[in-house]
Amino acid sequence: MKVVVVEPMKKPYVQEINGSLASMQKLVGGTIQAVYPFPEDTVALICNDEGKLLNLPYNRFLYDEQKQPYDVICGTFFVVGLGKENFKSLTIQQIRKYNDMYSREFILPVPRKENHDKER
């Protein structure tokens, strides 16, 4: 199936994957999480479920209806189509839409603080 892959600090690209759990996990570098930030479209954003915990690099923001950022995806993710019971290839229109959307915005790398408690 055809998906749009988005890596941190890179332009998105189309990749063909076989749709197996193993291929999706390999693409995001760990366990997967499906996010549905585009209610107007039948797509899912598949990312590493532990991206923030693993301190993966910031990638792209998610925006609300008022175009305000409400979350950030860390690490590589991809956009895939939604079938009745499974993921499926994106349509040509969806490929264009998400390629364009994620080609315009990049989050610059920022040093991230460790989540360690300091003893006093």
C-alpha positions in Angstrom: 0.0 0.0 0.0 1.1 3.5 -0.7 1.8 5.8 2.3 3.3 9.3 2.8 6.3 9.0 5.0 7.4 12.1 7.1 10.8 12.1 8.7 12.1 14.9 11.0 13.7 17.7 9.0 13.0 16.1 5.7 10.5 16.5 2.9 7.8 13.8 2.8 7.9 11.0 0.3 5.7 8.2 -1.0 6.7 4.7 0.0 5.1 1.3 -0.8 4.8 -0.9 2.2 3.2 -4.4 2.6 0.9 -3.3 5.4 2.1 -5.9 7.9 2.6 -4.9 11.6 6.3 -5.6 11.3 6.7 -3.3 8.3 4.8 -0.5 10.0 6.9 -0.9 13.2 10.1 -0.9 11.2 9.1 2.3 9.5 8.5 4.3 12.7 11.2 2.5 14.7 9.0 0.8 17.4 5.5 0.1 18.5 2.9 1.9 16.5 0.1 4.3 17.5 -2.7 5.4 15.1 -3.8 9.0 15.5 -6.7 10.5 13.7 -6.1 14.3 13.5 -8.0 14.8 10.2 -11.7 14.1 10.8 -12.6 15.4 7.3 -10.5 12.6 5.7 -10.3 8.8 5.9 -6.7 8.6 6.9 -4.6 7.8 10.0 -1.3 9.1 11.1 0.9 6.2 12.3 3.7 7.1 14.6 6.0 5.6 17.3 3.8 5.1 20.4 6.8 5.9 22.6 8.3 8.7 20.5 8.2 11.3 23.2 9.3 9.0 26.0 12.3 7.9 23.8 13.2 11.5 23.1 12.9 11.0 19.4 13.4 14.3 17.4 10.4 16.6 17.1 8.9 16.2 13.7 5.6 18.1 12.9 2.8 19.8 14.9 -0.8 18.7 15.0 -3.3 21.6 14.7 -6.8 22.1 16.0 -9.7 23.6 14.0 -8.4 27.1 14.8 -5.0 26.3 13.3 -3.4 26.3 16.7 -0.8 23.6 17.6 -2.0 21.2 20.2 0.6 18.4 20.0 3.8 17.4 18.3 4.7 14.1 16.7 8.2 12.9 17.6 10.1 10.6 15.3 9.2 9.3 11.8 5.5 8.9 11.0 3.4 8.1 8.0 -0.1 8.8 6.7 -2.1 5.9 5.5 -5.7 5.4 4.2 -8.5 3.9 6.2 -10.5 1.0 4.9 -13.5 -0.6 6.6 -11.4 -2.9 8.7 -7.8 -2.3 7.7 -5.4 0.4 6.5 -5.2 0.9 2.8 -3.3 2.9 0.2 -3.8 6.6 0.0 -5.6 7.9 -3.0 -3.7 10.1 -5.5 -5.5 13.2 -4.0 -4.6 12.2 -0.5 -0.9 11.7 -1.5 -0.8 15.2 -3.0 -2.6 16.7 0.0 -0.4 15.3 2.7 2.8 15.6 0.7 2.0 19.3 0.3 0.9 19.8 3.9 4.1 18.3 5.4 6.4 19.9 2.8 5.7 23.4 4.2 6.5 23.0 7.8 9.6 21.8 9.6 10.4 21.9 13.3 14.0 22.8 14.0 15.8 20.5 16.4 15.8 21.8 19.9 17.8 20.5 22.8 15.5 18.5 25.0 15.7 18.3 28.8 16.0 14.9 30.4 13.1 13.9 32.6 15.2 13.1 35.6 14.3 14.3 39.1 17.2 16.1 40.8 17.9 15.3 44.4 17.9 18.3 46.7 
